[in-house]
Amino acid sequence: MTTKLTLTLDNETIEAAKKYAKKNKISLSKLVEFYFKSLTSDFVNYNENIPLITKALSGIAGITTIKSDKELLEDALNKRFL
């Protein structure tokens, strides 16, 4: 079952997301769905739904941290908006 969701984002973010989605041949809705699943699902379940391009690039930066992805995201959002 799918449900419509309305989001309010700044234009720059929307345009960047549209370009990313088009470049990776994925709908913007599916991109948002993958992101939400990454926040709410176990890593194993999310890993099965990751687009091939993301899997190929995963770990390429070689950055190590002791914080989880959720903690890093929270830190980045707090830094930007608070």
C-alpha positions in Angstrom: 0.0 0.0 0.0 1.3 3.5 -0.8 0.3 6.7 0.7 0.9 10.3 -0.5 3.2 12.4 1.6 3.8 16.2 1.2 7.2 17.5 2.2 8.4 21.1 2.4 12.1 21.6 1.5 14.2 24.5 0.2 14.4 24.7 -3.6 18.2 24.0 -3.6 17.7 20.7 -1.8 14.8 19.7 -4.1 16.8 20.5 -7.3 19.8 18.6 -6.0 17.7 15.6 -5.1 16.0 15.6 -8.5 19.4 15.7 -10.3 20.6 12.8 -8.1 17.5 10.8 -8.7 17.6 11.4 -12.5 21.3 10.5 -12.7 20.8 7.3 -10.8 17.6 6.4 -12.7 15.4 6.3 -9.6 12.2 8.2 -8.7 12.4 10.9 -6.1 9.7 9.1 -4.2 11.8 5.9 -4.1 14.8 7.9 -3.0 12.9 9.3 -0.1 11.5 5.9 0.7 15.1 4.4 0.8 16.2 7.2 3.1 13.3 6.7 5.5 13.9 3.0 5.5 17.5 3.6 6.4 16.4 5.5 9.4 13.8 3.1 10.6 14.9 -0.4 9.5 17.5 -2.8 10.6 20.7 -2.4 8.4 20.2 -5.9 7.0 16.7 -5.1 5.7 17.9 -1.8 4.3 20.9 -3.3 2.6 18.7 -5.4 0.4 17.0 -2.2 -1.0 20.1 -0.1 -1.6 20.5 0.9 -5.3 23.5 -0.7 -7.0 25.3 2.6 -7.4 25.1 3.2 -3.6 26.4 -0.3 -2.9 29.3 0.2 -5.3 30.3 3.5 -3.6 29.7 2.3 -0.1 32.9 2.7 2.0 34.9 4.4 -0.7 35.7 7.4 1.5 37.3 5.2 4.2 36.0 7.4 7.0 36.0 5.8 10.4 33.8 7.0 13.3 32.5 5.6 16.6 29.1 7.3 16.0 26.3 5.5 14.3 24.7 6.9 11.1 21.7 8.2 13.1 24.0 10.0 15.5 26.0 11.6 12.7 22.8 12.7 10.9 21.4 14.2 14.1 24.7 16.1 14.7 24.7 17.4 11.2 21.0 18.5 11.4 21.6 20.2 14.8 24.6 22.0 13.5 22.8 23.3 10.4 19.4 24.2 11.9 20.1 25.0 15.6 
